Amino acid sequence: MFKGLLRKAVAGAIVAASAFMAVVFLGVAIYSALALIWPPLGAAAATFGLFAVVSVVTALVFLGGSGGSHHDDDEEEEAPQGLAARVIHMVRERPIVGVAGGLGALFLLLRNPALAAIVASMVTERKMEQRGYRRRR
């Protein structure tokens, strides 16, 4: 009995290690392919983003449908006011659309660093104003 249990544990460890190595080398292959057309930093960021999306989608598929987060069809939530509230509401209701939109925005920001700088300055300026700091002119 102990020998059979030990064999199953060893077989499980070998399968887990093999799956881990397969994922690691898949990442290396994707990075190498992207490094042929993009700079190394861009290829690394794209590979990271791809694996992050896969992990989020996997988590949503396997963990998303198990909880008590389902609504009754009779209860309709009020439509949120404001652009940010609408975006947050949409991401909560349709996470796949939110992930796709986030990736699209990330792609645009990576392709246009000036746009990324503008967005970053707007965010930091807004946070500074919320904390009571005023901009000197």
DSSP file (Angstrom, degrees, kcal/mol; ACC not computed):
  #  RESIDUE AA STRUCTURE BP1 BP2  ACC     N-H-->O    O-->H-N    N-H-->O    O-->H-N    TCO  KAPPA ALPHA  PHI   PSI    X-CA   Y-CA   Z-CA
    1    1 A M     >        0   0    0      0, 0.0     4,-2.1     0, 0.0     5,-0.2   0.000 360.0 360.0 360.0 -46.3    0.0    0.0    0.0
    2    2 A F  H  >  +     0   0    0      1,-0.2     4,-2.3     2,-0.2     5,-0.1   0.872 360.0  53.6 -65.1 -36.4    2.8    2.4    0.9
    3    3 A K  H  > S+     0   0    0      2,-0.2     4,-2.1     1,-0.2    -1,-0.2   0.895 109.1  47.8 -66.7 -40.6    4.7    1.5   -2.2
    4    4 A G  H  > S+     0   0    0      2,-0.2     4,-2.1     1,-0.2    -1,-0.2   0.887 112.1  49.7 -66.1 -39.7    1.7    2.3   -4.4
    5    5 A L  H  X S+     0   0    0     -4,-2.1     4,-2.1     2,-0.2    -2,-0.2   0.888 110.4  50.5 -66.0 -39.3    1.1    5.6   -2.7
    6    6 A L  H  X S+     0   0    0     -4,-2.3     4,-2.5     2,-0.2    -2,-0.2   0.902 109.0  51.5 -65.2 -41.4    4.7    6.5   -3.1
    7    7 A R  H  X S+     0   0    0     -4,-2.1     4,-2.6     1,-0.2    -2,-0.2   0.904 110.2  49.1 -62.4 -41.6    4.6    5.7   -6.8
    8    8 A K  H  X S+     0   0    0     -4,-2.1     4,-2.5     2,-0.2    -1,-0.2   0.894 111.4  49.6 -65.5 -39.0    1.5    7.9   -7.3
    9    9 A A  H  X S+     0   0    0     -4,-2.1     4,-2.3     2,-0.2    -2,-0.2   0.916 112.9  46.5 -65.2 -43.1    3.2   10.8   -5.4
   10   10 A V  H  X S+     0   0    0     -4,-2.5     4,-2.3     2,-0.2    -2,-0.2   0.921 112.8  49.7 -65.6 -43.0    6.3   10.4   -7.6
   11   11 A A  H  X S+     0   0    0     -4,-2.6     4,-2.4     1,-0.2    -2,-0.2   0.906 111.3  49.6 -62.5 -41.4    4.3   10.2  -10.8
   12   12 A G  H  X S+     0   0    0     -4,-2.5     4,-2.5     2,-0.2    -1,-0.2   0.896 110.5  49.9 -63.6 -40.6    2.3   13.3   -9.7
   13   13 A A  H  X S+     0   0    0     -4,-2.3     4,-2.5     2,-0.2    -2,-0.2   0.892 111.0  49.4 -65.3 -39.2    5.5   15.2   -9.0
   14   14 A I  H  X S+     0   0    0     -4,-2.3     4,-2.4     2,-0.2    -2,-0.2   0.912 111.8  48.2 -66.7 -42.0    6.9   14.3  -12.4
   15   15 A V  H  X S+     0   0    0     -4,-2.4     4,-2.5     2,-0.2    -2,-0.2   0.919 113.0  48.3 -63.9 -43.3    3.8   15.4  -14.2
   16   16 A A  H  X S+     0   0    0     -4,-2.5     4,-2.3     2,-0.2    -2,-0.2   0.917 113.0  47.2 -64.6 -43.0    3.7   18.7  -12.3
   17   17 A A  H  X S+     0   0    0     -4,-2.5     4,-2.5     2,-0.2    -1,-0.2   0.895 112.5  50.2 -65.1 -39.6    7.4   19.4  -13.0
   18   18 A S  H  X S+     0   0    0     -4,-2.4     4,-2.2     2,-0.2    -2,-0.2   0.908 111.1  48.4 -65.9 -41.5    6.9   18.5  -16.7
   19   19 A A  H  X S+     0   0    0     -4,-2.5     4,-2.1     2,-0.2    -2,-0.2   0.909 111.5  50.7 -64.2 -41.6    3.9   20.8  -17.0
   20   20 A F  H  X S+     0   0    0     -4,-2.3     4,-2.4     1,-0.2    -2,-0.2   0.931 111.6  47.0 -61.0 -46.3    5.9   23.6  -15.3
   21   21 A M  H  X S+     0   0    0     -4,-2.5     4,-2.7     1,-0.2     5,-0.2   0.873 109.4  54.7 -65.7 -36.3    8.8   23.2  -17.6
   22   22 A A  H  X S+     0   0    0     -4,-2.2     4,-1.7     2,-0.2    -1,-0.2   0.911 110.2  46.1 -62.6 -41.5    6.5   23.1  -20.6
   23   23 A V  H  X S+     0   0    0     -4,-2.1     4,-2.1     2,-0.2    -2,-0.2   0.904 112.4  50.7 -68.0 -41.0    5.0   26.4  -19.6
   24   24 A V  H  X S+     0   0    0     -4,-2.4     4,-2.0     1,-0.2    -2,-0.2   0.941 113.4  44.3 -61.7 -47.5    8.4   27.9  -19.0
   25   25 A F  H  X S+     0   0    0     -4,-2.7     4,-2.3     1,-0.2    -1,-0.2   0.777 108.8  57.4 -73.4 -24.4    9.7   26.9  -22.4
   26   26 A L  H  X S+     0   0    0     -4,-1.7     4,-2.5    -5,-0.2    -1,-0.2   0.916 107.8  48.8 -64.1 -43.1    6.5   28.0  -24.1
   27   27 A G  H  X S+     0   0    0     -4,-2.1     4,-2.6     2,-0.2    -2,-0.2   0.892 110.6  50.1 -62.0 -40.4    7.2   31.4  -22.6
   28   28 A V  H  X S+     0   0    0     -4,-2.0     4,-2.7     2,-0.2    -1,-0.2   0.909 111.2  49.2 -64.4 -41.9   10.8   31.3  -23.8
   29   29 A A  H  X S+     0   0    0     -4,-2.3     4,-2.2     2,-0.2    -2,-0.2   0.915 112.4  47.0 -64.8 -42.8    9.6   30.3  -27.3
   30   30 A I  H  X S+     0   0    0     -4,-2.5     4,-2.5     2,-0.2     5,-0.2   0.924 113.4  49.0 -64.5 -43.6    7.1   33.1  -27.4
   31   31 A Y  H  X S+     0   0    0     -4,-2.6     4,-2.4     1,-0.2    -2,-0.2   0.928 110.9  50.0 -60.7 -45.3    9.7   35.6  -26.2
   32   32 A S  H  X S+     0   0    0     -4,-2.7     4,-0.7     1,-0.2    -1,-0.2   0.893 111.5  48.5 -62.4 -39.9   12.2   34.5  -28.8
   33   33 A A  H >< S+     0   0    0     -4,-2.2     3,-0.7     1,-0.2     4,-0.4   0.914 114.5  44.8 -66.7 -42.2    9.7   34.8  -31.6
   34   34 A L  H >X S+     0   0    0     -4,-2.5     4,-2.6     1,-0.2     3,-1.1   0.818 103.9  64.1 -71.7 -29.2    8.6   38.3  -30.5
   35   35 A A  H 3< S+     0   0    0     -4,-2.4    -1,-0.2     1,-0.3    -2,-0.2   0.707  92.6  65.2 -68.0 -18.2   12.2   39.4  -30.0
   36   36 A L  T << S+     0   0    0     -3,-0.7    -1,-0.3    -4,-0.7    -2,-0.2   0.802 118.0  22.6 -71.4 -27.6   12.8   38.9  -33.7
   37   37 A I  T <4 S+     0   0    0     -3,-1.1    -2,-0.2    -4,-0.4    -1,-0.1   0.636 125.7  44.7-113.8 -19.5   10.3   41.7  -34.5
   38   38 A W  S  < S-     0   0    0     -4,-2.6    -1,-0.0     1,-0.1     5,-0.0  -0.806  91.8 -92.3-119.9 162.0   10.3   43.8  -31.3
   39   39 A P     >  -     0   0    0      0, 0.0     4,-2.5     0, 0.0     3,-0.3  -0.353  47.6-103.2 -66.2 158.8   13.0   45.1  -29.0
   40   40 A P  H  > S+     0   0    0      0, 0.0     4,-2.4     0, 0.0     5,-0.2   0.854 120.7  51.9 -55.7 -39.1   13.8   42.7  -26.0
   41   41 A L  H  > S+     0   0    0      2,-0.2     4,-2.4     1,-0.2     5,-0.2   0.912 111.3  47.1 -65.7 -40.9   11.9   44.9  -23.5
   42   42 A G  H  > S+     0   0    0     -3,-0.3     4,-2.5     2,-0.2    -1,-0.2   0.893 112.1  50.3 -65.6 -40.1    8.8   44.9  -25.7
   43   43 A A  H  X S+     0   0    0     -4,-2.5     4,-2.3     2,-0.2    -2,-0.2   0.901 111.7  48.2 -64.8 -40.4    9.0   41.2  -26.3
   44   44 A A  H  X S+     0   0    0     -4,-2.4     4,-2.5    -5,-0.2    -2,-0.2   0.913 112.6  48.4 -65.7 -42.1    9.3   40.5  -22.6
   45   45 A A  H  X S+     0   0    0     -4,-2.4     4,-2.7     2,-0.2    -2,-0.2   0.905 112.3  48.4 -65.4 -40.9    6.3   42.8  -21.8
   46   46 A A  H  X S+     0   0    0     -4,-2.5     4,-2.4     2,-0.2    -1,-0.2   0.903 112.2  48.9 -66.5 -40.0    4.2   41.2  -24.4
   47   47 A T  H  X S+     0   0    0     -4,-2.3     4,-2.3     2,-0.2    -2,-0.2   0.922 112.7  47.9 -64.9 -43.5    5.1   37.7  -23.2
   48   48 A F  H  X S+     0   0    0     -4,-2.5     4,-2.5     1,-0.2    -2,-0.2   0.930 111.9  50.1 -61.3 -45.4    4.3   38.7  -19.6
   49   49 A G  H  X S+     0   0    0     -4,-2.7     4,-2.5     1,-0.2    -2,-0.2   0.896 109.5  51.2 -61.4 -41.0    1.0   40.3  -20.7
   50   50 A L  H  X S+     0   0    0     -4,-2.4     4,-2.3     1,-0.2    -1,-0.2   0.937 112.8  44.5 -61.8 -46.9    0.0   37.1  -22.6
   51   51 A F  H  X S+     0   0    0     -4,-2.3     4,-2.1     1,-0.2    -1,-0.2   0.848 112.3  53.1 -68.6 -32.4    0.7   34.9  -19.6
   52   52 A A  H  X S+     0   0    0     -4,-2.5     4,-2.4    -5,-0.2    -1,-0.2   0.918 109.9  47.7 -66.3 -42.5   -1.1   37.3  -17.3
   53   53 A V  H  X S+     0   0    0     -4,-2.5     4,-2.8     1,-0.2     5,-0.3   0.918 111.2  51.0 -63.8 -43.2   -4.2   37.3  -19.5
   54   54 A V  H  X S+     0   0    0     -4,-2.3     4,-2.4     1,-0.2    -1,-0.2   0.906 111.7  47.6 -61.5 -40.9   -4.1   33.5  -19.7
   55   55 A S  H  X S+     0   0    0     -4,-2.1     4,-2.4     2,-0.2    -1,-0.2   0.895 113.0  47.9 -68.7 -38.6   -3.9   33.3  -15.9
   56   56 A V  H  X S+     0   0    0     -4,-2.4     4,-2.6     2,-0.2    -2,-0.2   0.927 113.5  47.0 -66.8 -44.4   -6.8   35.8  -15.4
   57   57 A V  H  X S+     0   0    0     -4,-2.8     4,-2.5     2,-0.2    -2,-0.2   0.912 112.8  50.0 -64.2 -41.3   -9.0   34.0  -17.9
   58   58 A T  H  X S+     0   0    0     -4,-2.4     4,-2.6    -5,-0.3     5,-0.3   0.920 111.6  48.3 -62.5 -43.4   -8.2   30.7  -16.3
   59   59 A A  H  X>S+     0   0    0     -4,-2.4     4,-2.8     1,-0.2     5,-0.7   0.909 112.4  49.0 -63.3 -41.5   -9.0   32.0  -12.9
   60   60 A L  H  X5S+     0   0    0     -4,-2.6     4,-1.2     3,-0.2     5,-0.4   0.894 113.3  47.0 -65.6 -38.6  -12.3   33.5  -14.1
   61   61 A V  H  <5S+     0   0    0     -4,-2.5     4,-0.5    -5,-0.2    -2,-0.2   0.935 123.0  32.1 -69.0 -45.5  -13.3   30.3  -15.8
   62   62 A F  H  <5S+     0   0    0     -4,-2.6    -2,-0.2    -5,-0.2    -3,-0.2   0.784 134.7  24.9 -86.9 -26.9  -12.5   28.0  -12.9
   63   63 A L  H ><5S+     0   0    0     -4,-2.8     3,-1.0    -5,-0.3     4,-0.3   0.642 107.0  72.6-110.2 -18.5  -13.2   30.3  -10.0
   64   64 A G  G ><<S+     0   0    0     -4,-1.2     3,-0.5    -5,-0.7     5,-0.2   0.849  96.7  47.2 -69.9 -36.3  -15.7   32.8  -11.4
   65   65 A G  G 3  S+     0   0    0     -4,-0.5    -1,-0.2    -5,-0.4    -2,-0.1   0.275  98.3  72.0 -91.3  12.3  -18.8   30.6  -11.6
   66   66 A S  G <  S+     0   0    0     -3,-1.0    -1,-0.2     3,-0.0    -2,-0.1   0.596  83.1  72.9-104.7 -11.0  -18.5   29.0   -8.1
   67   67 A G  S <  S-     0   0    0     -3,-0.5     3,-0.3    -4,-0.3    -3,-0.0  -0.186  88.8 -99.2-100.2-171.3  -19.5   31.8   -5.8
   68   68 A G  S    S+     0   0    0      1,-0.2    -3,-0.1    -2,-0.1    -1,-0.1  -0.067  84.3 111.6 -96.4  33.1  -22.6   33.7   -4.7
   69   69 A S        +     0   0    0     -5,-0.2     2,-0.2     2,-0.1    -1,-0.2   0.339  46.0 115.0 -88.5   8.6  -21.9   36.6   -7.0
   70   70 A H        -     0   0    0     -3,-0.3     2,-0.3     1,-0.0    -5,-0.0  -0.558  57.8-141.1 -80.2 142.9  -24.9   35.8   -9.2
   71   71 A H        -     0   0    0     -2,-0.2     2,-0.3     1,-0.0    -2,-0.1  -0.654  17.5-111.8 -97.0 155.4  -27.7   38.3   -9.4
   72   72 A D    >   -     0   0    0     -2,-0.3     3,-0.6     1,-0.1    -1,-0.0  -0.669  24.7-129.0 -77.8 145.0  -31.4   37.5   -9.5
   73   73 A D  T 3  S+     0   0    0     -2,-0.3    -1,-0.1     1,-0.2    -2,-0.0   0.761 106.9  61.9 -68.1 -22.1  -32.8   38.5  -12.9
   74   74 A D  T 3  S+     0   0    0      1,-0.1     2,-0.7     2,-0.0    -1,-0.2   0.845  91.7  73.7 -71.0 -32.9  -35.5   40.4  -11.1
   75   75 A E    <   -     0   0    0     -3,-0.6     2,-0.5     0, 0.0    -1,-0.1  -0.727  65.4-173.2 -87.2 117.0  -33.0   42.8   -9.4
   76   76 A E        -     0   0    0     -2,-0.7     2,-0.1    -5,-0.0     3,-0.1  -0.933  19.2-131.5-109.7 133.0  -31.6   45.3  -11.8
   77   77 A E        -     0   0    0     -2,-0.5     2,-0.1     1,-0.1     0, 0.0  -0.474  29.4-102.3 -78.1 151.7  -28.8   47.5  -10.6
   78   78 A E        -     0   0    0     -2,-0.1    -1,-0.1     1,-0.1     0, 0.0  -0.436  40.8-102.5 -69.4 146.6  -29.0   51.2  -11.3
   79   79 A A        -     0   0    0     -2,-0.1    -1,-0.1     1,-0.1     7,-0.1  -0.558  42.9-118.8 -70.0 129.1  -26.9   52.5  -14.1
   80   80 A P        -     0   0    0      0, 0.0     2,-0.4     0, 0.0    -1,-0.1  -0.340  21.2-126.1 -71.4 152.0  -23.8   54.2  -12.7
   81   81 A Q        +     0   0    0      4,-0.1     4,-0.3    -2,-0.0     3,-0.0  -0.773  69.1  31.4 -97.8 141.7  -23.2   57.8  -13.3
   82   82 A G  S  > S-     0   0    0     -2,-0.4     4,-1.9     3,-0.1     5,-0.1   0.117  86.4 -91.9  93.4 152.8  -19.9   59.0  -14.7
   83   83 A L  H  > S+     0   0    0      2,-0.2     4,-2.4     1,-0.2     5,-0.2   0.920 122.0  49.0 -66.9 -46.0  -17.4   57.5  -17.1
   84   84 A A  H  > S+     0   0    0      1,-0.2     4,-2.4     2,-0.2    -1,-0.2   0.903 111.9  49.3 -63.6 -41.1  -15.2   55.8  -14.5
   85   85 A A  H  > S+     0   0    0     -4,-0.3     4,-2.4     1,-0.2    -1,-0.2   0.882 110.8  50.6 -66.1 -37.5  -18.2   54.3  -12.7
   86   86 A R  H  X S+     0   0    0     -4,-1.9     4,-2.5     2,-0.2    -2,-0.2   0.913 110.6  48.8 -65.3 -42.1  -19.6   53.0  -16.0
   87   87 A V  H  X S+     0   0    0     -4,-2.4     4,-2.4     2,-0.2    -2,-0.2   0.928 112.6  47.7 -64.1 -44.8  -16.2   51.4  -16.9
   88   88 A I  H  X S+     0   0    0     -4,-2.4     4,-2.1     1,-0.2    -2,-0.2   0.907 112.4  49.9 -62.4 -42.1  -15.9   49.7  -13.5
   89   89 A H  H  X S+     0   0    0     -4,-2.4     4,-2.1     1,-0.2    -1,-0.2   0.908 111.0  49.1 -62.9 -42.2  -19.5   48.5  -13.7
   90   90 A M  H  X S+     0   0    0     -4,-2.5     4,-3.0     1,-0.2     8,-0.2   0.902 110.4  50.4 -65.1 -40.9  -18.9   47.0  -17.2
   91   91 A V  H  < S+     0   0    0     -4,-2.4     7,-0.2     1,-0.2    -1,-0.2   0.876 111.6  48.7 -66.3 -36.8  -15.7   45.3  -16.0
   92   92 A R  H  < S+     0   0    0     -4,-2.1    -1,-0.2    -5,-0.2    -2,-0.2   0.885 117.5  40.6 -68.9 -37.8  -17.5   43.7  -13.1
   93   93 A E  H  < S+     0   0    0     -4,-2.1    -2,-0.2     1,-0.3    -1,-0.2   0.868 131.8  22.7 -78.5 -37.3  -20.4   42.5  -15.2
   94   94 A R     X  +     0   0    0     -4,-3.0     4,-1.8    -5,-0.2     3,-0.3  -0.745  66.6 174.4-132.0  83.6  -18.3   41.4  -18.2
   95   95 A P  H  > S+     0   0    0      0, 0.0     4,-2.5     0, 0.0     5,-0.2   0.821  78.7  57.1 -65.0 -31.6  -14.7   40.6  -17.1
   96   96 A I  H  > S+     0   0    0      2,-0.2     4,-2.5     1,-0.2     5,-0.2   0.913 107.5  48.1 -65.9 -40.9  -13.6   39.3  -20.5
   97   97 A V  H  > S+     0   0    0     -3,-0.3     4,-2.6     1,-0.2    -1,-0.2   0.889 111.3  52.0 -64.1 -38.5  -14.6   42.5  -22.2
   98   98 A G  H  X S+     0   0    0     -4,-1.8     4,-2.5    -8,-0.2    -2,-0.2   0.903 109.6  48.0 -63.8 -42.1  -12.7   44.4  -19.5
   99   99 A V  H  X S+     0   0    0     -4,-2.5     4,-2.5     2,-0.2    -2,-0.2   0.926 112.8  48.7 -64.6 -44.3   -9.6   42.3  -20.0
  100  100 A A  H  X S+     0   0    0     -4,-2.5     4,-2.2     1,-0.2    -2,-0.2   0.912 113.0  47.7 -62.6 -42.4   -9.8   42.8  -23.8
  101  101 A G  H  X S+     0   0    0     -4,-2.6     4,-2.4     2,-0.2    -1,-0.2   0.897 111.1  51.0 -64.9 -40.3  -10.3   46.6  -23.3
  102  102 A G  H  X S+     0   0    0     -4,-2.5     4,-2.5     2,-0.2    -2,-0.2   0.897 110.3  49.0 -63.7 -40.7   -7.4   46.8  -20.9
  103  103 A L  H  X S+     0   0    0     -4,-2.5     4,-2.5     2,-0.2    -1,-0.2   0.888 110.4  51.5 -66.4 -38.0   -5.1   45.0  -23.3
  104  104 A G  H  X S+     0   0    0     -4,-2.2     4,-2.2     2,-0.2    -2,-0.2   0.921 111.7  46.4 -62.8 -43.6   -6.2   47.3  -26.1
  105  105 A A  H  X S+     0   0    0     -4,-2.4     4,-2.4     2,-0.2    -2,-0.2   0.903 112.0  51.2 -65.1 -40.8   -5.4   50.3  -23.9
  106  106 A L  H  X S+     0   0    0     -4,-2.5     4,-2.4     2,-0.2    -2,-0.2   0.906 109.1  51.2 -62.3 -41.9   -2.1   48.8  -22.9
  107  107 A F  H  X S+     0   0    0     -4,-2.5     4,-2.0     1,-0.2    -2,-0.2   0.924 110.8  48.0 -61.4 -44.6   -1.2   48.2  -26.5
  108  108 A L  H  X S+     0   0    0     -4,-2.2     4,-1.4     1,-0.2    -2,-0.2   0.903 112.4  48.9 -63.3 -40.3   -2.0   51.8  -27.4
  109  109 A L  H  < S+     0   0    0     -4,-2.4     7,-0.4     1,-0.2    -1,-0.2   0.865 111.5  49.4 -69.1 -34.6    0.1   53.1  -24.5
  110  110 A L  H  < S+     0   0    0     -4,-2.4    -1,-0.2     1,-0.2    -2,-0.2   0.849 112.1  48.3 -70.8 -32.9    3.0   50.9  -25.5
  111  111 A R  H  < S+     0   0    0     -4,-2.0    -1,-0.2     1,-0.3    -2,-0.2   0.748 119.9  37.7 -78.0 -22.9    2.9   52.1  -29.1
  112  112 A N    >X  +     0   0    0     -4,-1.4     4,-1.6    -5,-0.2     3,-0.5  -0.794  61.6 179.8-132.6  90.1    2.7   55.8  -28.2
  113  113 A P  H 3> S+     0   0    0      0, 0.0     4,-2.2     0, 0.0     5,-0.1   0.797  83.1  61.2 -62.1 -28.4    4.8   56.7  -25.1
  114  114 A A  H 3> S+     0   0    0      2,-0.2     4,-2.0     1,-0.2     5,-0.1   0.908 104.0  49.2 -64.8 -39.8    3.7   60.4  -25.4
  115  115 A L  H <> S+     0   0    0     -3,-0.5     4,-2.4     1,-0.2    -1,-0.2   0.892 109.1  52.8 -64.2 -39.5    0.1   59.3  -24.8
  116  116 A A  H  X S+     0   0    0     -4,-1.6     4,-2.5    -7,-0.4    -2,-0.2   0.891 108.5  50.6 -62.2 -39.6    1.2   57.2  -21.8
  117  117 A A  H  X S+     0   0    0     -4,-2.2     4,-2.4     2,-0.2    -2,-0.2   0.893 109.7  50.3 -66.3 -39.0    3.0   60.3  -20.4
  118  118 A I  H  X S+     0   0    0     -4,-2.0     4,-2.2     2,-0.2    -2,-0.2   0.931 112.2  46.8 -63.8 -45.8   -0.2   62.4  -20.8
  119  119 A V  H  X S+     0   0    0     -4,-2.4     4,-2.3     1,-0.2    -2,-0.2   0.919 112.6  50.1 -62.9 -43.4   -2.3   59.8  -19.1
  120  120 A A  H  X S+     0   0    0     -4,-2.5     4,-2.5     1,-0.2     5,-0.2   0.901 110.6  49.2 -63.0 -40.6    0.2   59.5  -16.2
  121  121 A S  H  X S+     0   0    0     -4,-2.4     4,-2.3     1,-0.2    -1,-0.2   0.879 110.5  51.0 -67.4 -36.2    0.4   63.3  -15.7
  122  122 A M  H  X S+     0   0    0     -4,-2.2     4,-2.1     2,-0.2    -2,-0.2   0.912 111.7  47.3 -65.6 -41.4   -3.5   63.5  -15.7
  123  123 A V  H  X S+     0   0    0     -4,-2.3     4,-2.1     2,-0.2    -2,-0.2   0.934 114.8  44.7 -66.3 -46.3   -3.7   60.7  -13.0
  124  124 A T  H  X S+     0   0    0     -4,-2.5     4,-2.2     1,-0.2    -1,-0.2   0.879 112.7  52.1 -68.0 -35.8   -1.0   62.2  -10.8
  125  125 A E  H  X S+     0   0    0     -4,-2.3     4,-2.2    -5,-0.2    -1,-0.2   0.910 109.7  49.5 -64.6 -41.3   -2.4   65.7  -11.2
  126  126 A R  H  X S+     0   0    0     -4,-2.1     4,-2.0     1,-0.2    -2,-0.2   0.904 111.3  48.8 -64.7 -41.4   -5.9   64.5  -10.1
  127  127 A K  H  X S+     0   0    0     -4,-2.1     4,-1.4     1,-0.2    -1,-0.2   0.878 110.0  52.0 -66.9 -36.7   -4.5   62.7   -7.1
  128  128 A M  H  <>S+     0   0    0     -4,-2.2     5,-2.2     1,-0.2     4,-0.3   0.910 110.1  48.5 -65.5 -41.0   -2.5   65.8   -6.1
  129  129 A E  H ><5S+     0   0    0     -4,-2.2     3,-1.0     1,-0.2    -2,-0.2   0.874 108.2  54.4 -66.5 -36.8   -5.7   67.9   -6.3
  130  130 A Q  H 3<5S+     0   0    0     -4,-2.0    -1,-0.2     1,-0.2    -2,-0.2   0.811 106.5  52.6 -66.5 -29.0   -7.7   65.4   -4.2
  131  131 A R  T 3<5S-     0   0    0     -4,-1.4    -1,-0.2    -3,-0.1    -2,-0.2   0.476 124.5-101.2 -87.5  -2.0   -5.0   65.6   -1.5
  132  132 A G  T < 5S+     0   0    0     -3,-1.0     2,-0.4     1,-0.3    -3,-0.2   0.454  77.5 133.9 101.0   0.2   -5.3   69.3   -1.3
  133  133 A Y      < -     0   0    0     -5,-2.2     2,-0.3    -6,-0.2    -1,-0.3  -0.691  41.5-151.0 -84.7 135.2   -2.2   70.3   -3.3
  134  134 A R        -     0   0    0     -2,-0.4     2,-0.3    -3,-0.1    -5,-0.0  -0.803  19.0-111.2-106.3 148.9   -2.7   73.0   -5.8
  135  135 A R        -     0   0    0     -2,-0.3     2,-0.4   -10,-0.0   -10,-0.0  -0.607  28.8-133.5 -79.1 132.7   -0.7   73.4   -9.0
  136  136 A R              0   0    0     -2,-0.3    -1,-0.0     1,-0.1     0, 0.0  -0.703 360.0 360.0 -87.3 137.1    1.6   76.4   -9.1
  137  137 A R              0   0    0     -2,-0.4    -1,-0.1     0, 0.0    -2,-0.0   0.357 360.0 360.0-125.3 360.0    1.5   78.5  -12.2
